[in-house]
Amino acid sequence: MNTRIFSQNLPANHPAREQIRLENVLVALGNPLRLAAVRMIAEGGPHPCCAVLPGVPKSTMTHHWRILRDSGVVWQIRHGREYQLSLRREDLDARFPGLLASVLAALAEDAAPQD
């Protein structure tokens, strides 16, 4: 049955959609490094953990991945010897319509060159 294979590929603490809490998502998105990571994943699709922000030490990013994963913002799925990160866009949109789109739009606006 696929459930066993699927569960072996997912590390602990991926909350179910209905368990995703707004305060946890806001805390996860309240850090500039995590926001940069979310933006990069949103723009480019699933990424290996080590490729999202390559200039940041692995130990630092491990902490941030755990917060993003435990809050329900990202999926962290094992592929071979590494983990891939992807946004839980459907789940976040179902729980908090427009939140992720608003955050990503604000990030894009902040990154745009000022006249």
C-alpha positions as a printed Julia matrix, in Angstrom:
115×3 Matrix{Float64}:
  0.0    0.0    0.0
  1.29   3.5   -0.85
  0.78   4.87   2.65
  3.81   3.04   3.95
  6.09   4.31   1.18
  4.67   7.79   1.52
  5.14   7.87   5.3
  8.74   6.68   4.98
  9.49   9.65   2.72
  8.01  12.26   5.05
  9.87  13.3    8.18
  7.83  13.85  11.34
  5.69  16.89  12.03
  3.92  17.68   8.8
  0.61  18.87  10.24
 -2.55  17.8    8.48
 -4.32  20.61   6.62
 -6.89  21.12   9.38
 -4.1   21.31  12.0
 -2.29  24.24  10.35
 -2.65  27.21  12.71
 -2.51  30.83  11.61
 -0.24  31.9   14.45
  2.31  29.2   13.54
  2.29  30.22   9.88
  2.75  33.89  10.78
  5.66  33.07  13.1
  7.26  30.96  10.36
  6.87  33.77   7.83
  8.04  36.41  10.32
 11.74  35.73   9.79
 13.58  37.36   6.84
 15.64  34.25   6.09
 12.57  32.0    6.02
 10.73  34.56   3.88
 13.59  34.53   1.39
 13.46  30.73   1.3
  9.68  30.7    0.78
 10.01  33.22  -2.03
 12.68  31.14  -3.76
 10.62  27.94  -3.46
  7.5   29.75  -4.7
  9.31  31.07  -7.76
 11.15  27.91  -8.75
  9.09  25.0   -7.5
 10.49  22.15  -5.4
 14.14  22.58  -4.42
 16.67  20.4   -2.65
 17.16  21.85   0.85
 20.82  22.64   0.19
 20.02  24.63  -2.98
 17.5   27.1   -1.58
 19.9   29.48   0.18
 23.33  27.99  -0.51
 25.33  30.69   1.3
 23.69  29.94   4.66
 25.2   27.22   6.89
 23.37  23.89   6.79
 22.84  23.85  10.57
 21.11  27.23  10.42
 18.86  26.18   7.56
 17.97  22.9    9.29
 16.45  24.96  12.1
 14.5   27.13   9.64
 13.29  24.12   7.62
 11.93  22.58  10.82
  9.96  25.73  11.64
  8.57  26.01   8.09
  7.71  22.28   8.04
  6.17  22.15  11.53
  4.04  25.22  10.83
  2.62  23.71   7.64
  4.22  26.14   5.19
  6.36  23.57   3.33
  6.52  19.88   2.55
  9.93  18.37   3.19
 10.05  15.08   1.29
 12.97  12.71   1.04
 14.25  11.96  -2.46
 17.16   9.55  -2.32
 19.8   11.02  -0.02
 18.39  14.53   0.18
 15.18  16.32   1.01
 13.1   18.39  -1.4
 11.13  21.39  -0.22
  7.89  22.54  -1.77
  5.22  24.98  -0.66
  1.97  23.67   0.73
  0.14  26.18  -1.43
 -3.14  24.22  -1.66
 -3.29  23.63   2.08
 -2.45  27.23   2.96
 -4.96  28.58   0.44
 -7.65  26.27   1.81
 -7.0   27.29   5.42
 -6.2   30.99   4.9
 -7.41  32.15   1.46
 -5.17  34.81  -0.06
 -2.56  34.81   2.72
  0.28  33.21   0.78
 -0.52  35.18  -2.38
 -0.49  38.43  -0.37
  2.83  37.61   1.29
  4.44  36.63  -2.01
  3.07  39.76  -3.74
  4.47  41.95  -0.97
  7.87  40.25  -1.29
  7.87  40.81  -5.05
  6.88  44.45  -4.57
  9.63  45.0   -1.99
 12.19  43.44  -4.36
 11.14  45.62  -7.32
 13.51  48.5   -8.12
 12.32  51.8   -6.7
 11.97  54.77  -9.07
